[in-house]
């Protein structure tokens, strides 16, 4: 009820009526798409009334990489005129359009290897992988050096950070499931290799650094059950070439052979005995 005592009713929104002159101007709207060639504009899809004597024509987009997108051309005309003019031309995604992935913060978009020379990567103050250096640690190796002069750090890796790192290393290209590891001999494990340099702290139980110049993982962290063909104890058996067959003796049978007597000897007068008889 208004101030004058009369009841006021809300004015209902009236749906826009499709202007037939603007709706029939399909080719005028098509000619307004000048950003691309004629082959990139497909079939006319529909005409939608935007207001009085204001119509938007939609055309199929045939640009590569824009599947499901539509060209939208809005046209209008002045009252009592049959001349149609173009208001704007835009490219809009349709209901089945191929869209770019949703926006993600830069911290979530980063992948290993994205950081290049000269790039700076600030670490958030609330990073759960880190904790203040003055807090007690569950790593004995950290506690042993926590109070040594000059070794203090503002933040150190938290338990969650170490677990996440260990799991990433173990599941990566330097763990037991890597192709080079599964192809190596079963006994060629890094933990038994002379070139294996164990890490400090609790990570020592499972990880070390490869120090073999010829190994593909040289200078990288590897798991103790990782392996490759450059193991320090890998032995290659070399077959010895045989020039000729060796002489083979068959002693399964005994053949009687007379024994000769030296002339003038005592045995010369005795009869000869067959070889092999007592």
Secondary structure, DSSP 8 states (H G I E B T S, - for coil): --TTS--------------HHHHT-HHHHHHT--SS-GGGEEEEEEEEEEETTEEEEEEEE--TT-TTEEEEEEEE--TT----EEEEEEEEE-TT---------HHHH--TT---TT------TT-TTEEETTS--S-HHHHHHTTSTT---SEEE-HHHHHHHHHHHHHTTTSTTSHHHHTS-TT-BGGG-TTEEE-SGGGGGTEEEE--TTSTTBTSEEETT-B-TT-TT---------SS-------SS----B----TTSGGGGS---BTT--
